Amino acid sequence: MSLKQTIYLAFDVEIFNTEEVAQAEKRAFEANGELYCWKTTGKSNWLEKDISLSDVLGILVLPKQLPEQIDMPDDENDFD
């Protein structure tokens, strides 16, 4: 019987501002990668494949074949 397990990987990435979409697209083409948006709402953070400008902190290039959505750690609460 097989098990399903989540593996966390680390990538060095360059984060582009939302007005730098053309630069991000060029970098994705050069690196044979795909664009992801770093999205946030409240304390939650995640990466979402493709371009969207709603609730986006930045745009980055990741290798192909990754999931449509990648969860990231939530923001820490400094007031706890």
DSSP file (Angstrom, degrees, kcal/mol; ACC not computed):
  #  RESIDUE AA STRUCTURE BP1 BP2  ACC     N-H-->O    O-->H-N    N-H-->O    O-->H-N    TCO  KAPPA ALPHA  PHI   PSI    X-CA   Y-CA   Z-CA
    1    1 A M              0   0    0      0, 0.0     2,-0.2     0, 0.0     0, 0.0   0.000 360.0 360.0 360.0 136.6    0.0    0.0    0.0
    2    2 A S        -     0   0    0      1,-0.0     2,-0.3     0, 0.0     0, 0.0  -0.577 360.0-142.2 -92.6 157.6    1.3    3.5   -0.9
    3    3 A L        -     0   0    0     -2,-0.2     2,-0.5     2,-0.0    -1,-0.0  -0.882   9.5-132.6-115.5 149.6    1.2    6.5    1.3
    4    4 A K        +     0   0    0     -2,-0.3     2,-0.4     2,-0.0     0, 0.0  -0.905  32.5 174.6-102.4 129.0    0.6   10.1    0.3
    5    5 A Q        -     0   0    0     -2,-0.5     2,-0.4     2,-0.0    -2,-0.0  -0.987  28.9-128.9-137.1 143.3    3.1   12.6    1.8
    6    6 A T        -     0   0    0     -2,-0.4     2,-0.5     2,-0.0    -2,-0.0  -0.781  21.8-160.8 -90.1 133.3    3.7   16.3    1.4
    7    7 A I        -     0   0    0     -2,-0.4     2,-0.5     2,-0.0    -2,-0.0  -0.967   7.7-146.2-116.6 127.2    7.3   17.3    0.7
    8    8 A Y        -     0   0    0     -2,-0.5     2,-0.3     2,-0.0    -2,-0.0  -0.822  19.0-171.1 -95.3 126.7    8.5   20.8    1.3
    9    9 A L        -     0   0    0     -2,-0.5     2,-0.4     2,-0.0    -2,-0.0  -0.847  14.3-139.0-116.7 151.7   11.1   22.2   -1.1
   10   10 A A        -     0   0    0     -2,-0.3     2,-0.4     2,-0.0    -2,-0.0  -0.932  20.0-179.1-112.5 135.1   13.1   25.4   -1.0
   11   11 A F        -     0   0    0     -2,-0.4     2,-0.6     2,-0.0    -2,-0.0  -0.991  28.8-129.0-129.5 138.3   13.8   27.5   -4.1
   12   12 A D        +     0   0    0     -2,-0.4     2,-0.3     2,-0.0    -2,-0.0  -0.797  44.0 176.7 -80.5 121.9   15.8   30.7   -4.5
   13   13 A V        -     0   0    0     -2,-0.6     2,-0.5    47,-0.0    49,-0.1  -0.919  33.4-132.6-131.3 154.4   13.4   33.0   -6.3
   14   14 A E        -     0   0    0     -2,-0.3     2,-0.6    47,-0.2    47,-0.5  -0.916  25.1-144.7-101.5 129.5   13.3   36.5   -7.5
   15   15 A I  E     -A   60   0A   0     -2,-0.5     2,-0.3    45,-0.1    45,-0.2  -0.857  11.9-156.9-102.0 125.0   10.0   38.3   -6.7
   16   16 A F  E     -A   59   0A   0     43,-3.7    43,-2.7    -2,-0.6     5,-0.0  -0.751  19.8-115.4 -98.3 143.8    8.7   40.8   -9.2
   17   17 A N    >   -     0   0    0     -2,-0.3     3,-2.2    41,-0.2     7,-0.2  -0.341  35.1-105.2 -67.7 159.6    6.3   43.6   -8.4
   18   18 A T  G >  S+     0   0    0      1,-0.3     3,-0.6    39,-0.2    -1,-0.1   0.769 121.7  57.3 -62.6 -25.4    2.9   43.4  -10.0
   19   19 A E  G 3  S+     0   0    0      1,-0.2    -1,-0.3     2,-0.1     3,-0.3   0.453  95.3  68.8 -83.7   2.2    3.8   46.1  -12.5
   20   20 A E  G <>  +     0   0    0     -3,-2.2     4,-2.3     1,-0.2    -1,-0.2  -0.086  57.5 126.6-107.6  33.0    6.8   44.0  -13.7
   21   21 A V  H <> S+     0   0    0     -3,-0.6     4,-2.8     1,-0.2     5,-0.2   0.893  71.1  54.5 -57.7 -43.0    4.7   41.3  -15.3
   22   22 A A  H  > S+     0   0    0     -3,-0.3     4,-2.1     1,-0.2    -1,-0.2   0.900 109.6  47.5 -61.1 -41.1    6.6   41.6  -18.6
   23   23 A Q  H  > S+     0   0    0      2,-0.2     4,-2.4     1,-0.2    -1,-0.2   0.908 112.1  49.9 -65.1 -41.7    9.9   41.1  -16.9
   24   24 A A  H  X S+     0   0    0     -4,-2.3     4,-2.4     2,-0.2    -2,-0.2   0.910 110.0  50.5 -64.0 -42.1    8.6   38.1  -15.0
   25   25 A E  H  X S+     0   0    0     -4,-2.8     4,-2.2     2,-0.2    -1,-0.2   0.901 110.4  50.1 -62.2 -41.0    7.2   36.6  -18.3
   26   26 A K  H  X S+     0   0    0     -4,-2.1     4,-2.5    -5,-0.2    -2,-0.2   0.926 111.4  48.3 -63.0 -44.7   10.7   37.1  -19.9
   27   27 A R  H  X S+     0   0    0     -4,-2.4     4,-2.3     1,-0.2    -2,-0.2   0.889 110.0  52.1 -63.5 -39.5   12.4   35.4  -17.0
   28   28 A A  H  X>S+     0   0    0     -4,-2.4     5,-2.8     2,-0.2     4,-0.6   0.908 110.8  48.1 -63.3 -41.6    9.9   32.5  -17.0
   29   29 A F  H ><5S+     0   0    0     -4,-2.2     3,-0.8     3,-0.2    -2,-0.2   0.934 113.3  47.2 -63.5 -46.2   10.6   32.0  -20.8
   30   30 A E  H 3<5S+     0   0    0     -4,-2.5    -2,-0.2     1,-0.2    -1,-0.2   0.856 119.0  40.0 -63.7 -36.2   14.4   32.1  -20.3
   31   31 A A  H 3<5S-     0   0    0     -4,-2.3    -1,-0.2    -5,-0.2    -2,-0.2   0.417 106.5-123.4 -93.7   0.7   14.3   29.7  -17.3
   32   32 A N  T <<5S+     0   0    0     -3,-0.8    32,-0.6    -4,-0.6    -3,-0.2   0.912  71.1 129.1  53.3  44.3   11.6   27.4  -18.9
   33   33 A G  E   < -B   63   0A   0     -5,-2.8     2,-0.3    -6,-0.2    -1,-0.2  -0.433  56.4-112.3-115.4-170.1    9.6   28.0  -15.8
   34   34 A E  E     -B   62   0A   0     28,-2.9    28,-2.5    -2,-0.2     2,-0.3  -0.943  26.4-112.0-129.3 150.1    6.0   29.1  -14.9
   35   35 A L  E     -B   61   0A   0     -2,-0.3    15,-2.9    26,-0.2     2,-0.3  -0.610  31.8-177.1 -83.0 138.6    4.7   32.2  -13.3
   36   36 A Y  E     -BC  60  49A   0     24,-2.7    24,-2.7    -2,-0.3     2,-0.5  -0.973  19.1-136.5-129.4 147.1    3.1   32.1   -9.9
   37   37 A C  E     -BC  59  48A   0     11,-3.0    11,-2.3    -2,-0.3     2,-0.9  -0.889  13.8-135.6-101.5 133.9    1.4   34.8   -7.9
   38   38 A W  E     -BC  58  47A   0     20,-3.1    19,-3.5    -2,-0.5    20,-0.9  -0.811  35.1-169.7 -86.3 107.8    2.2   35.2   -4.2
   39   39 A K  E     -BC  56  46A   0      7,-3.0     7,-2.0    -2,-0.9     2,-0.3  -0.697  10.9-179.5-105.4 153.2   -1.3   35.7   -2.8
   40   40 A T  E     + C   0  45A   0     15,-2.4     2,-0.3    -2,-0.3     5,-0.2  -0.997  13.3 172.1-149.7 145.9   -2.3   36.8    0.7
   41   41 A T  E >  S- C   0  44A   0      3,-1.8     3,-2.1    -2,-0.3     2,-0.2  -0.913  71.4 -31.0-152.7 130.7   -5.4   37.4    2.6
   42   42 A G  T 3  S-     0   0    0     -2,-0.3    33,-0.0     1,-0.3     0, 0.0  -0.465 126.7 -29.5  59.7-124.4   -5.5   38.1    6.3
   43   43 A K  T 3  S+     0   0    0     -2,-0.2    32,-3.2    -3,-0.1    -1,-0.3   0.423 115.4 105.6-100.4  -2.0   -2.6   36.0    7.7
   44   44 A S  E <   -C   41   0A   0     -3,-2.1    -3,-1.8    30,-0.2     2,-0.3  -0.574  46.3-174.0 -86.9 142.5   -2.7   33.3    5.0
   45   45 A N  E     +CD  40  72A   0     27,-0.6    27,-2.0    -2,-0.2     2,-0.3  -0.988  11.8 153.4-133.9 142.7   -0.2   33.1    2.2
   46   46 A W  E     -CD  39  71A   0     -7,-2.0    -7,-3.0    -2,-0.3     2,-0.4  -0.979  37.3-118.4-159.2 162.5    0.0   30.8   -0.8
   47   47 A L  E     -CD  38  70A   0     23,-3.1    23,-2.6    -2,-0.3     2,-0.4  -0.895  26.2-166.3-105.6 138.2    1.3   30.6   -4.4
   48   48 A E  E     -CD  37  69A   0    -11,-2.3   -11,-3.0    -2,-0.4    21,-0.2  -0.991  23.4-116.1-128.9 128.9   -1.1   30.3   -7.3
   49   49 A K  E    S+C   36   0A   0     19,-3.0   -13,-0.3    -2,-0.4    19,-0.1  -0.323  77.5  17.8 -64.3 142.9   -0.1   29.4  -10.8
   50   50 A D  S    S-     0   0    0    -15,-2.9     2,-0.4     2,-0.0   -13,-0.3  -0.108 100.0 -50.0  85.2 178.6   -0.7   32.0  -13.5
   51   51 A I        +     0   0    0    -15,-0.1     2,-0.3     8,-0.1    -2,-0.1  -0.721  57.3 150.6 -95.2 131.5   -1.2   35.8  -13.3
   52   52 A S        -     0   0    0     -2,-0.4    -4,-0.1    -4,-0.1    -2,-0.0  -0.958  28.3-160.0-150.0 143.3   -3.8   37.4  -11.1
   53   53 A L    >   +     0   0    0     -2,-0.3     2,-0.5     2,-0.1     3,-0.5   0.298  59.1 106.7-111.6   9.7   -3.6   40.8   -9.6
   54   54 A S  T 3  S-     0   0    0      1,-0.2    -2,-0.0   -15,-0.0     0, 0.0  -0.800  99.8 -12.2 -92.0 125.2   -6.1   40.4   -6.7
   55   55 A D  T 3  S+     0   0    0     -2,-0.5   -15,-2.4     1,-0.2     2,-0.5   0.838  96.8 154.7  57.2  38.0   -4.5   40.1   -3.3
   56   56 A V  E <   - B   0  39A   0     -3,-0.5   -17,-0.2   -17,-0.2    -1,-0.2  -0.837  34.2-177.2-104.5 130.1   -1.0   39.6   -4.8
   57   57 A L  E    S-     0   0A   0    -19,-3.5     2,-0.3    -2,-0.5   -39,-0.2   0.787  70.8 -34.8 -86.3 -33.3    2.2   40.5   -3.0
   58   58 A G  E     - B   0  38A   0    -20,-0.9   -20,-3.1   -41,-0.1     2,-0.4  -0.984  54.4-106.0-174.8 175.0    4.4   39.6   -6.0
   59   59 A I  E     +AB  16  37A   0    -43,-2.7   -43,-3.7    -2,-0.3     2,-0.3  -0.957  35.0 177.5-120.9 136.6    5.0   37.4   -9.0
   60   60 A L  E     -AB  15  36A   0    -24,-2.7   -24,-2.7    -2,-0.4     2,-0.5  -0.919  26.9-121.7-137.9 164.9    7.7   34.8   -9.2
   61   61 A V  E     + B   0  35A   0    -47,-0.5   -26,-0.2    -2,-0.3   -47,-0.2  -0.921  31.8 174.4-109.7 127.0    9.0   32.1  -11.5
   62   62 A L  E     - B   0  34A   0    -28,-2.5   -28,-2.9    -2,-0.5     4,-0.1  -0.858  39.2 -83.8-124.8 161.9    9.0   28.4  -10.4
   63   63 A P  E >   - B   0  33A   0      0, 0.0     3,-0.6     0, 0.0   -30,-0.2  -0.231  53.2-100.2 -60.4 154.9    9.9   25.2  -12.2
   64   64 A K  T 3  S+     0   0    0    -32,-0.6   -31,-0.0     1,-0.2   -30,-0.0  -0.213  98.8  46.0 -68.8 166.3    7.2   23.6  -14.3
   65   65 A Q  T 3  S+     0   0    0      1,-0.3    -1,-0.2     3,-0.0     3,-0.1   0.590  77.8 131.0  75.9  15.0    5.2   20.6  -13.1
   66   66 A L    <   -     0   0    0     -3,-0.6    -1,-0.3     1,-0.2     4,-0.1  -0.562  66.3 -81.9 -90.4 163.4    4.4   22.1   -9.7
   67   67 A P        -     0   0    0      0, 0.0    -1,-0.2     0, 0.0     3,-0.1  -0.101  35.0-112.7 -61.7 161.5    0.8   22.1   -8.3
   68   68 A E  S    S+     0   0    0      1,-0.2   -19,-3.0   -20,-0.1     2,-0.4   0.842 105.4  27.6 -61.8 -35.1   -1.7   24.8   -9.2
   69   69 A Q  E     -D   48   0A   0    -21,-0.2     2,-0.5   -33,-0.1   -21,-0.2  -0.995  67.5-167.1-133.3 137.0   -1.6   26.1   -5.6
   70   70 A I  E     -D   47   0A   0    -23,-2.6   -23,-3.1    -2,-0.4     2,-0.1  -0.982  20.3-134.1-126.0 118.9    1.2   25.8   -3.1
   71   71 A D  E     -D   46   0A   0     -2,-0.5   -25,-0.2   -25,-0.2     3,-0.0  -0.439  21.7-167.1 -71.4 144.1    0.5   26.6    0.6
   72   72 A M  E     -D   45   0A   0    -27,-2.0   -27,-0.6    -2,-0.1    -1,-0.0  -0.859  35.3 -77.6-124.7 161.9    3.0   28.9    2.4
   73   73 A P        -     0   0    0      0, 0.0     2,-0.1     0, 0.0     3,-0.1  -0.261  50.4-113.0 -59.6 145.5    3.4   29.5    6.1
   74   74 A D        -     0   0    0      1,-0.1   -30,-0.2   -30,-0.1     2,-0.1  -0.395  39.5 -91.6 -71.9 155.7    0.8   31.9    7.7
   75   75 A D        -     0   0    0    -32,-3.2     2,-0.2    -2,-0.1    -1,-0.1  -0.398  44.1-115.7 -64.8 145.2    2.0   35.3    8.9
   76   76 A E        -     0   0    0     -3,-0.1     2,-0.7    -2,-0.1    -1,-0.1  -0.601  21.4-122.7 -82.9 147.2    3.0   35.3   12.6
   77   77 A N    >   -     0   0    0     -2,-0.2     3,-1.1     1,-0.1    -1,-0.0  -0.820  17.2-164.2 -91.5 115.7    1.0   37.4   15.0
   78   78 A D  T 3  S+     0   0    0     -2,-0.7    -1,-0.1     1,-0.2    -2,-0.0   0.554  84.0  62.8 -73.8  -7.5    3.3   39.8   16.8
   79   79 A F  T 3         0   0    0      1,-0.2    -1,-0.2    -3,-0.0    -2,-0.0   0.336 360.0 360.0-104.1   7.2    0.6   40.5   19.4
   80   80 A D    <         0   0    0     -3,-1.1    -1,-0.2     0, 0.0    -2,-0.1   0.488 360.0 360.0 -75.6 360.0    0.3   37.0   21.0
